Amino acid sequence: DTDRALVLLEEYCKKLRKPEEQQLKKAIRKVMGIFKSSLFQALLGSFKKKATRHGTTSHTSLPAALACDVLGCPKD
């Protein structure tokens, strides 16, 4: 879910301390802002409704899957 993705991204940002990592940190913070936006939440809700109607839901949510792909998290 989105909350899990935000937690993972926040934890990763805390590890980015070197000057050369600050651009990446800034980009991740932008992504976090998008995940928190009402527009993203509305689109995600629409996506979930459509996927449920078509029987294509999965166990891993889109934001959490994206964060895990970026951070290299193990998948469920």
Secondary structure as UniProt FT lines:
FT   HELIX           2..15
FT   HELIX           19..21
FT   HELIX           22..36
FT   HELIX           38..53
FT   TURN            54..55
FT   HELIX           62..71
//
